Each structure stands twice: as C-alpha cells, then as structure tokens.
Amino acid sequence: MTSSQPHTTSYYAATANQLAEYPCLEGDKSADVCVVGAGFTGISTALHLAERGYNVHVVEANKVGWGASGRNGGQMIGGISGDSKMADSLGDEGERIMWDMGWAGHEIIRQRIKTYSIDCDLKSGYLDVAIKPRHMKDLEAYLNLFEKYKFPYSYKMLSKQETQDTLGTKAYIGALQNDGNGHLHPLNLCLGEAKAAVSLGATIYEGSPVIDIKRGKKATVVTEKGSVTADFVVLAGNAYHFLEPKLRGILFPVNSFIIGTEPLPEQMVNEINPQDLAVCDPNYILEYFRLSADKRLLFGGRFTYFGSDPEVIKANLRPRMLKIYPQLKNIKLDFGWGGTIGVTANRVPQMGKLAPNIIYSQGYSGHGVNVTHVAGQIMADTVGGTLERFDIFANIKPMRIPGQHLLRNQMVALGMMYYKIVDRL
Ligand SMILES: Cc1cc2nc3c(=O)[nH]c(=O)nc-3n(C[C@H](O)[C@H](O)[C@H](O)COP(=O)(O)OP(=O)(O)OC[C@H]3O[C@@H](n4cnc5c(N)ncnc54)[C@H](O)[C@@H]3O)c2cc1C
C-alpha cells in the first residue's frame, strides 16, 4: 500500500459526524508507542494507552476508520470467534474466561460512548435467527450459557410465529433475542474514539502508509516523508496489512458487502423491525441487517467480488434482500459498498510478537466490533507489562496458509464455494 485513499462509498462516510483531518507524518518523531493502522484495533489501543498516560502516535495509511472498522454492519455481537477452541486450551475455567472476554468489548464501548459523549447511534437489541432445525439446537445451547452465567441483560427464545411478528418475514424458523448485543454507527464510534485519544495527548497521522519497520532496541516506523521511533510498535492493519509477510501469510482476506436503502416509510419500519433490532443469520456466507438511525435498511452479505462498484454490489445483494423482504421491491437503494475482513484458518484471533517490542493483533474473523476493543485493552496491557490475556491468544499457534498472498483472489473464491456447500447441508 503506497498511496492513500478517501473513505469508501458507504452510508457511514456520508453521515459521519465530523471527518477530522489529521496531518500526514512528516519528519522524525519519537513516542512511547507507535500504532500502525487507525481502525478499531489501532484507535482502541491508542485510547487505552493515552488513558494510562503513554505518549502514543498512530500512523494511518488512509483515514481514521477507513478499513473494515468504518464500513462494517455496525452489529455489536458478543463472543469471540473460535472461542470454544481457546476455552479447551484453558482447562476447567476456560469456558467462563472466554464468556467474560466475549462481552468485555461491549462494556468498553458503552463506557467510552458515555465518558467521551460519542454520538454513534448506539441501540440495544439483537436477534440470532435460525433457518434450519440444527440452528435452533445451537441457539438452545447458547441460551443455556446465558442462563449458566447469569447474563445481566434480557434474553429469550422466539418461536417461528414470534420471529415472524418481530421481523415481518417468514424467512426464519425461530430466534434468540438478547439485549446485551446491539448496533451502532461504526465510523462515528471510531472517529469519536480517535478524538478522545487526541484529547488525552495522542497524535494521529493520516495519509501516511508505513513502508518499513526497522527493528532494534527501539523500533522505527518509516513512511515516505517521516518516521516514528518508539519503545513499542503495535501493528493493527488487519486484512489491509501488506507490510510484514508473516502476518499476511496467516490471514485470509474475505470480502463482505452492504447495501443501504433510502429511508423507509414509518409503516414499513413498523412492519419489518419495530423494535429496531440487529439481525444476523447463522450461515457461513451469512446475511446480516438492521435499520440505520434514519431508518434505512442496511443489508449485508458475502459474495465473490474483488471490486468496489456500488452498482455491482447493489445488483448482487438486492435479490437476497428481497427474498427476505419482498415488500421492499419498490424501495430505492442509495448505497452499496464493501470491505475486507481478516479471517484465520481456525477462526481464533491472532495476537503475537514479531520482535520483543513489536506486537500485533488481527484476524477477528468477522466478529470485530466487540473483540477489537478487548484487543486494544490487551495490547495496552502488554505494553504495560501485564501479559495474561495476551498469552491466551499468543499460545494458540496460528495456522499458516501456504502461498495465500500469491493466490489471494483464487483462495477467496474457493473458500466461498466451500462455505456455500456447507450452508446448503
Ligand atoms: C462489510 C463488513 C461488515 C462487517 N460487519 C461486522 C459487524 O456487523 N460486526 C462485527 O463485529 N464485525 C463486523 N465486521 C468485522 C469488523 O469490521 C472488523 O473485524 C474490525 O473492524 C477490524 O478492525 P481493525 O482495526 O483490526 O482493522 P481495520 O478496520 O481494517 O483497520 C486497519 C487499518 O490499518 C491501516 N493500514 C494497513 N496497513 C497500513 C500501513 N502499512 N500503514 C498505515 N496504515 C495501514 C488501514 O488503512 C486501515 O485503516 C465487518 C467487516 C466488514 C468488512
């Protein structure tokens, strides 16, 4: 990545509260910590560190929230991808540790929205919907965990009829509703957190792709026009990271796309989602949707496409949206955009060290809004010398994906085909 790009054609970029302009990195700087990448992982890390009094510099190739963090479905979903694998490796207490960690990000987000008065349309309420009987079994098992760990928010199973009444569609055979999850405007959250970090002394540079990282007792992050020398470097480029071959080789890039309708009439809103819930289906090639604050349906899904043409994205997702909501057939689509998710082979997020003072976190496998916020805290703990939760992730060996950086698009296409078959079963 050598040249910098503006925000994508998303609903979020069109409705951002304030697109603050941060300067390009010029000249040689020094800091306690240099973070590479200003998505949720990078900004969350920077804010945790700034709150603890560290001098942090964040270097972003494009804009704050330019990557997946400013383009996603905005669904704040509990759990960590691959958590059962991690729980197994932690012994008796594993399930409890992973359960707690899987909700910790929500509390960080809620707290920050309150502390820093971040206006990002946060709403509580979420439905995991079932398409097949085996999905209902999974939801019942999940419900047992809510009961076992005394989940503090309300939750309940919905029958087929209740799901239909709640969502105005016959597409699902049941659902699990929980009010601990919710939805928000992710770009406004990221921008608000960046502003909070800056208010506490952090420095952010935009339009500054990092082209080299020099190892040493202190590490130096190099861009075309400047550098930051720091005691610690945190790499937070996730699926958009092209610098360190080791990190690229352990992550699958998977594209996901979203369309946004025009604002819906009130009677339509009351028919399809009167409780304003976020919704996610259980398929691997999953579909997810919710209403925006101005009552557009934001409908997301994956398909094999490597471009960013809004018309192609609309043409692909519209039929899928109409399958669930035929009543929207005369509704105009105003937006279509996509982004890249970092998926790992075992679905477990990856945290580790490239050198004693260069650490990374990536690969939330589609589950990033919540987990990036925990990751930021873990990165900050690691810098501060508390390594317990870092070690949980670092001890799980990432699976290398041979040659994936050479065959990026073919691998993504093959993966999509495989998961389409799994979803049909
Ligand atoms: C369409 C879509 C829908 C999604 N929906 C959801 C959802 O509803 N709920 C959910 O929980 N998760 C969702 N996700 C996943 C979630 O958005 C991600 O897991 C999360 O945002 C990852 O954050 P990040 O900061 O690690 O990476 P990113 O947000 O991708 O940020 C990485 C940043 O690093 C920068 N960067 C990379 N290389 C360099 C370099 N060399 N120099 C400087 N900067 C660099 C990039 O420009 C980018 O800004 C979705 C993702 C997509 C794409």
The ligand as a Tripos MOL2 file, in Angstrom:
@<TRIPOS>MOLECULE
LIG
   53    58     1     0     0
SMALL
NO_CHARGES

@<TRIPOS>ATOM
      1 C1        -18.5290   -5.2270    5.2670 C.3       1 LIG1
      2 C2        -18.1130   -5.6610    6.6600 C.ar      1 LIG1
      3 C3        -19.0980   -5.9050    7.6060 C.ar      1 LIG1
      4 C4        -18.7310   -6.2750    8.9100 C.ar      1 LIG1
      5 N1        -19.7080   -6.3720    9.8500 N.ar      1 LIG1
      6 C5        -19.3730   -6.5750   11.1410 C.ar      1 LIG1
      7 C6        -20.3660   -6.4950   12.1590 C.ar      1 LIG1
      8 O1        -21.5360   -6.1810   11.8890 O.2       1 LIG1
      9 N2        -19.9960   -6.7650   13.4390 N.ar      1 LIG1
     10 C7        -18.6920   -7.0670   13.7670 C.ar      1 LIG1
     11 O2        -18.4110   -7.2970   14.9430 O.2       1 LIG1
     12 N3        -17.7070   -7.0750   12.8200 N.ar      1 LIG1
     13 C8        -18.0140   -6.8220   11.5330 C.ar      1 LIG1
     14 N4        -17.0350   -6.7820   10.5820 N.ar      1 LIG1
     15 C9        -15.6310   -7.0170   11.0000 C.3       1 LIG1
     16 C10       -15.0170   -5.7780   11.6740 C.3       1 LIG1
     17 O3        -15.3370   -4.6230   10.9660 O.3       1 LIG1
     18 C11       -13.5030   -5.9420   11.7610 C.3       1 LIG1
     19 O4        -13.1970   -7.1450   12.4440 O.3       1 LIG1
     20 C12       -12.8140   -4.8040   12.5030 C.3       1 LIG1
     21 O5        -13.2850   -3.5630   12.0740 O.3       1 LIG1
     22 C13       -11.3130   -4.8950   12.3250 C.3       1 LIG1
     23 O6        -10.7340   -3.7140   12.8180 O.3       1 LIG1
     24 P1         -9.1880   -3.4310   12.6330 P.3       1 LIG1
     25 O7         -8.9070   -2.1190   13.2590 O.co2     1 LIG1
     26 O8         -8.4100   -4.5830   13.1190 O.co2     1 LIG1
     27 O9         -8.9640   -3.3590   11.0620 O.3       1 LIG1
     28 P2         -9.3890   -2.2350   10.0100 P.3       1 LIG1
     29 O10       -10.5840   -1.5080   10.4750 O.co2     1 LIG1
     30 O11        -9.4560   -2.8910    8.6880 O.co2     1 LIG1
     31 O12        -8.2020   -1.1850   10.0770 O.3       1 LIG1
     32 C14        -6.9200   -1.4160    9.5840 C.3       1 LIG1
     33 C15        -6.3150   -0.0690    9.2530 C.3       1 LIG1
     34 O13        -4.9070   -0.2360    9.0730 O.3       1 LIG1
     35 C16        -4.4860    0.6200    8.0390 C.3       1 LIG1
     36 N5         -3.2270    0.1250    7.4900 N.ar      1 LIG1
     37 C17        -2.9780   -1.0810    6.9050 C.ar      1 LIG1
     38 N6         -1.6990   -1.1440    6.5030 N.ar      1 LIG1
     39 C18        -1.1090    0.0280    6.8370 C.ar      1 LIG1
     40 C19         0.1900    0.5730    6.6600 C.ar      1 LIG1
     41 N7          1.1790   -0.1030    6.0220 N.pl3     1 LIG1
     42 N8          0.4390    1.8230    7.1190 N.ar      1 LIG1
     43 C20        -0.5150    2.5280    7.7740 C.ar      1 LIG1
     44 N9         -1.7820    2.0660    7.9370 N.ar      1 LIG1
     45 C21        -2.0750    0.8340    7.4780 C.ar      1 LIG1
     46 C22        -5.6440    0.5610    7.0250 C.3       1 LIG1
     47 O14        -5.6320    1.6860    6.1430 O.3       1 LIG1
     48 C23        -6.8570    0.5200    7.9490 C.3       1 LIG1
     49 O15        -7.3940    1.8060    8.1980 O.3       1 LIG1
     50 C24       -17.3570   -6.4430    9.2610 C.ar      1 LIG1
     51 C25       -16.3760   -6.2010    8.2990 C.ar      1 LIG1
     52 C26       -16.7340   -5.8040    7.0100 C.ar      1 LIG1
     53 C27       -15.6580   -5.5310    6.0090 C.3       1 LIG1
@<TRIPOS>BOND
     1     1     2 1
     2     2     3 ar
     3     2    52 ar
     4     3     4 ar
     5     4     5 ar
     6     4    50 ar
     7     5     6 ar
     8     6     7 ar
     9     6    13 1
    10     7     8 2
    11     7     9 ar
    12     9    10 ar
    13    10    11 2
    14    10    12 ar
    15    12    13 ar
    16    13    14 ar
    17    14    15 1
    18    14    50 ar
    19    15    16 1
    20    16    17 1
    21    16    18 1
    22    18    19 1
    23    18    20 1
    24    20    21 1
    25    20    22 1
    26    22    23 1
    27    23    24 1
    28    24    25 2
    29    24    26 1
    30    24    27 1
    31    27    28 1
    32    28    29 2
    33    28    30 1
    34    28    31 1
    35    31    32 1
    36    32    33 1
    37    33    34 1
    38    33    48 1
    39    34    35 1
    40    35    36 1
    41    35    46 1
    42    36    37 ar
    43    36    45 ar
    44    37    38 ar
    45    38    39 ar
    46    39    40 ar
    47    39    45 ar
    48    40    41 1
    49    40    42 ar
    50    42    43 ar
    51    43    44 ar
    52    44    45 ar
    53    46    47 1
    54    46    48 1
    55    48    49 1
    56    50    51 ar
    57    51    52 ar
    58    52    53 1
@<TRIPOS>SUBSTRUCTURE
     1 LIG1         1 GROUP 0 **** ****
